[in-house]
Amino acid sequence: MSKKMQEQTVAEQNREALFRTMRTAFLTAYPKIFTDVRYASDIFFQSVKLAAEYGFSFQTSLFVADMAVEIETRHKALSAAVAAWTDKETLVIELAAGLSPRRAEFAGVNYVEFDHETIVEIKKTIYQKMGFADYASGLYAVDFMDKEAFAKIMQTLGVHNYKRVVVVSEGLFWYLKRSHVQGMVDVLSSALQGVEWLWITADCPTHAEISEAEYRNVIANSSNCSPVEPFADFNDFADFFTQNGFALSAHRLREFVSPDCIYAGKFFSVSAEEVGGRMADYTDIALLKK
Ligand SMILES: C[S@@+](CC[C@H](N)C(=O)[O-])C[C@H]1O[C@@H](n2cnc3c(N)ncnc32)[C@H](O)[C@@H]1O
């Protein structure tokens, strides 16, 4: 194979890998249509109308309605945690926001969102169609594997003008290598030096052995990533952030949301007891403070 053909093959493989990662934004938006999360259905159905235009296609089996209980719980618990730390003088920075409706739920809050360029373009179009042009201007395209690019955007946000910065992420770490999470930690720590800030992430492994958990395999199959990257278990996760100078506290989803409030549980006839068990197995929320 000629050098040019080899380069074309590598470029094609990289493009496919990028699309596999980005399409998880749609796959995570889908289960939320079975929930009472505000704006979730509007955003998902708008995204369906745009997906193919932007080069996305899917096997139907990738859309897993059965994840609705876990995804709704994670979304609501994280939103409750963010709300507890947010007021009019706070800037919320949502990393890998994908097609999440959280920004729209936090109307009136200073809020910016980051994701890959194509997802950002799609979400801007969706916001415009929904009459939320203001939210479109808070969307930033970045690849978190590109430390310099992330650092450059962080410098433009005027973070020192706020009383507090709340960084928030869910469903992100699985798509990154540890070195990339390290890069993000370095960028955030440097850009937010001198500011009161914390990182609230819903990607904190539960204490239990989770590497064989079914949901991890769903993610691994849909995006071609390893179910144990970048953190194999809670201790691994905690050691990493502690070594990076964070004080960490892990919280069960149940501390923020009750199983009775999970609409998908009612819709799919899942008892509150089973919802409670599934939310306990799924993930924890970590508060990471510098
Ligand atoms: C599983 S989705 C979660 C989306 C959203 N947080 C939610 O819970 O609905 C993962 C998101 O991470 C984004 N993502 C993954 N790796 C990324 C990277 N290196 N740079 C920017 N965004 C990334 C994907 O594009 C996708 O939108």
The ligand as an SDF file (V2000), in Angstrom:
LIG
                    3D

 27 29  0  0  0  0  0  0  0  0999 V2000
  -22.1700    9.5990   26.5440 C   0  0  0  0  0  0  0  0  0  0  0  0
  -22.1840   11.1920   25.8070 S   0  0  0  0  0  0  0  0  0  0  0  0
  -22.7070   12.1320   27.2200 C   0  0  0  0  0  0  0  0  0  0  0  0
  -23.3180   13.4340   26.8440 C   0  0  0  0  0  0  0  0  0  0  0  0
  -23.9290   14.2060   28.0070 C   0  0  0  0  0  0  0  0  0  0  0  0
  -22.9480   14.4780   29.0230 N   0  0  0  0  0  0  0  0  0  0  0  0
  -25.1080   13.4580   28.5800 C   0  0  0  0  0  0  0  0  0  0  0  0
  -24.9630   12.8580   29.6530 O   0  0  0  0  0  0  0  0  0  0  0  0
  -26.1560   13.4510   27.9400 O   0  0  0  0  0  0  0  0  0  0  0  0
  -20.4450   11.5560   25.7050 C   0  0  0  0  0  0  0  0  0  0  0  0
  -20.1530   12.9310   25.1360 C   0  0  0  0  0  0  0  0  0  0  0  0
  -18.7550   13.1680   25.3080 O   0  0  0  0  0  0  0  0  0  0  0  0
  -18.2700   13.8260   24.1710 C   0  0  0  0  0  0  0  0  0  0  0  0
  -16.8200   13.5790   24.1160 N   0  0  0  0  0  0  0  0  0  0  0  0
  -16.1890   12.3890   24.2490 C   0  0  0  0  0  0  0  0  0  0  0  0
  -14.8700   12.5480   24.1070 N   0  0  0  0  0  0  0  0  0  0  0  0
  -14.6590   13.8710   23.8890 C   0  0  0  0  0  0  0  0  0  0  0  0
  -13.4990   14.6460   23.6380 C   0  0  0  0  0  0  0  0  0  0  0  0
  -12.2960   14.0840   23.5460 N   0  0  0  0  0  0  0  0  0  0  0  0
  -13.6360   15.9710   23.4460 N   0  0  0  0  0  0  0  0  0  0  0  0
  -14.8660   16.5530   23.4810 C   0  0  0  0  0  0  0  0  0  0  0  0
  -16.0080   15.8670   23.7190 N   0  0  0  0  0  0  0  0  0  0  0  0
  -15.9060   14.5390   23.9070 C   0  0  0  0  0  0  0  0  0  0  0  0
  -19.0360   13.1530   23.0300 C   0  0  0  0  0  0  0  0  0  0  0  0
  -19.0060   13.9090   21.8340 O   0  0  0  0  0  0  0  0  0  0  0  0
  -20.4270   13.0290   23.6390 C   0  0  0  0  0  0  0  0  0  0  0  0
  -21.1980   14.1670   23.4000 O   0  0  0  0  0  0  0  0  0  0  0  0
  1  2  1  0
  2  3  1  0
  2 10  1  0
  3  4  1  0
  4  5  1  0
  5  6  1  0
  5  7  1  0
  7  8  2  0
  7  9  1  0
 10 11  1  0
 11 12  1  0
 11 26  1  0
 12 13  1  0
 13 14  1  0
 13 24  1  0
 14 15  1  0
 14 23  1  0
 15 16  2  0
 16 17  1  0
 17 18  1  0
 17 23  2  0
 18 19  1  0
 18 20  2  0
 20 21  1  0
 21 22  2  0
 22 23  1  0
 24 25  1  0
 24 26  1  0
 26 27  1  0
M  CHG  2   2   1   9  -1
M  END
$$$$
